[in-house]
Amino acid sequence: MKVQNITDIDKFFKVIDSCAGKVELVTGEGDRLNLKSKLSQYVSMANIFSDGTIAELELIAYEPEDITRLVSFMMES
């Protein structure tokens, strides 16, 4: 799933942390980073987040309830 225009990074990571299953960020090179890992969160966001907004990310969530949680976050943002 692609998520766009994330402006509240703290809330985004709280949603990621609340997910039951694995949530991965797909990089431009096709690598997958586990976003439930704090180290991966810091590394990936340092490369992507520079002006206060994340324009677009590709995420993979494996649990249906996690997909619902992420979609709800995007609709509220």
SULSULLIN-V105036 format. One record per residue. N is the residue number from 0. RES is the residue in one small letter. D_CENTER is the distance of its C-alpha to the mean C-alpha in Angstrom with 1 decimal. Layout:
n={N,N}
res={RES,RES}
d_center={D_CENTER,D_CENTER}
This chain:
n={0,1,2,3,4,5,6,7,8,9,10,11,12,13,14,15,16,17,18,19,20,21,22,23,24,25,26,27,28,29,30,31,32,33,34,35,36,37,38,39,40,41,42,43,44,45,46,47,48,49,50,51,52,53,54,55,56,57,58,59,60,61,62,63,64,65,66,67,68,69,70,71,72,73,74,75,76}
res={m,k,v,q,n,i,t,d,i,d,k,f,f,k,v,i,d,s,c,a,g,k,v,e,l,v,t,g,e,g,d,r,l,n,l,k,s,k,l,s,q,y,v,s,m,a,n,i,f,s,d,g,t,i,a,e,l,e,l,i,a,y,e,p,e,d,i,t,r,l,v,s,f,m,m,e,s}
d_center={9.9,9.3,7.7,9.9,11.4,9.0,11.9,11.4,9.1,10.8,10.4,6.6,6.9,9.9,8.5,6.4,9.8,11.7,10.8,13.9,13.0,11.0,7.4,7.4,6.3,9.5,11.4,14.3,16.6,15.2,14.2,11.6,10.0,9.5,6.6,9.2,11.4,12.0,13.5,10.7,8.5,11.7,12.6,9.7,9.4,13.2,13.4,11.2,11.7,15.4,16.7,14.8,12.6,9.8,11.7,9.6,6.9,7.7,6.0,8.7,9.4,13.0,14.3,15.4,15.0,11.2,11.1,13.3,11.4,8.3,11.1,13.0,10.5,10.5,14.2,14.9,13.3}
